[in-house]
């Protein structure tokens, strides 16, 4: 394979990667905790974009429980975004594990 051909293929893959990253950034995932008492939505850029808390989950005498539910839902949403990134990237790379891409 000539160097020019290989460079062209790398440039094409880089363009596809950038497009994929843009597409992933627009996607959202949702996670819940406490049987739906806390719902968190995150986007593909690992940003939390929405948090909903059921008013019944707010107990002034047990703030720690609510904090735990929010923490659990946020961590689950971020885990789901990482999984989304990995799954989408593997489609592009054909399952090759290329360190540092996501």
N, C-alpha and C positions, 0 to 999 in steps of 0.2 A: 504494500500500500504506500502510495506516495505521501510525502509530508503535506503537500497542498490538500490532498483529498482528506487526510486525517484532520487537518486544521478546519476544513469546511464542515466535517461531521461534528467536530467539537463545538463549532459556532452554532450549528443547527440545534444541537442538544442544549446548549446554553440558552438559546432563544426559547426552546420548549420549556426549559426549567423556569425561566422568568415568567412565562405565560401561566404555567402551573401554579407558581407562587401567588400570582395575582388572583387566580381562580380560587385557590384555597383561602386567601385572605378574606374573600367575600362570603365564604361559607360560615355557618354557625353550628354549634352543638349545644345541647341542653343537658343539664344534670340536675338531679333532685336528691334531697336528703330528708329524712324524717317522714317518709311516706308522702312526699310532695309538699311538706310544710315549707321547705326552702327550695327555690328553683333558681339556677344560675345558667346564664347563656354566655358563651364565649365565642369569639370569632377565630378564624384561622391564623390571626396574627398573635394569638395567645393573649388577647385583651378580653376582660370581662365587660360585656356590653349591657347586661341586665341582671338584676337580682330581684326576685319576688319572694316576699315572706308572708305566709298566711298569718293574719292577725291572731289566730288562735295559738300560734307558736310563740307569741310574745308574752312571756310570764316575767314580770318584774322581780319575782322572787327566785327565778332560775335563769338569769342572763347567760350563765355558762353553757347551758344546754343549747340555747339559740346560737351562741358563738361556735359551738362544736358543729351544729348543723350547717351553718354558713361555711365554715372551713371545709367540711366534708364535701359539700356541693361544689365549691370552688375547685378543690383538688380533683374531683371527678371530672369536671368540665375541662380542666387543663389536660388531664390524662386523655380524654376523648379527642381533644384537638391534636395532641401528639400522635395518637393512633391514626387520625384522619390524615395528617401529614405523611406519616410512614406509608400508609396504604396508597395514597395518591402518588407518592414518589416512586414506590415500587412498580407502579404501572408504567412510569416513564423509563425507569432504568431496567425493566425486565427482571426485577427481583434482585439485582445486584445491590449489595450493601456498600454504599460509597460513603465513608465517614465524612462528617462535616457538612453534608448537604442540608440536613434539617436537624 
